[in-house]
């Protein structure tokens, strides 16, 4: 199943009728897609992060939670 991203201009405005296919790298100049990161802070003011699984790109690297918003996400 293909995943699609909505495409935005440099000011964050959604470009009507324009979508990008995940993994195709088909965004043009000054076209962007929405990426979301979540920083979780515990009761002791520590930032909670995770370590990437072995076998994935950048394995054993620390990361925050996040990902790309799919087309139509609000």
N, C-alpha and C positions, 0 to 999 in steps of 0.2 A: 504494500500500500504506500503510495506516495504521500509525503507531507508537504504542505504548501505554507509559505509565509506571505503575509501582506507586505507590500513595498511602500516605503515612506520617503519623502524628500528630506533635504538637509534641515528643514525647519520642523520636522516631525509630523508633517501632514501626510495622511494616507493618500497614495496615488490611486485614483479610482480605476477599477478594472485591472490593476496590475498585481500579479502575484509571482512569487519565485518558488522554484522547486528545491526543496532541501537537498543539499549535496551537489547541485548543478553549478553553483557559483556563477549564476546568470544575472547578477545585479549589475546595472550600468553605473556610469559615473554619477556621483551624488545620489545614488539610490541605496537605501538601507532597509534592514529588517529589525524587528524588535527583539532584544535580548533582555532577560530579567535575571537579576541576582538577588538573593535573599541572605542577609546577614543576621544570624540568630545570636542574641546576647543573653546569657543565662543570668540567674539571680546574683552571681558574684561578678558581674560585668565582664565575663570572659566571652570571647567570640567562639562559637561552636562551628568547627569546620570538619570536613571528612577527607579521607585519603582515597585516591582513585584505585580501582581494582587492578590486580595484575592481569596482563594481557590486553589492556586498553591503552590507548595513546597516553603518554605521560604517566604511565603506571607508577604507583607509590608516591605521586605528588599530592600535596595538600591542595584542597579546593573549597570554595564556598558553594552553596547550593544555587543552582540556576539553570537556565536553559532558554531556548528560543520560543517565542509565542507563535503558535500556529495560526494560520489564516482564520479570521472570525473570532479569535479569543478576545474577551473583553476584560 
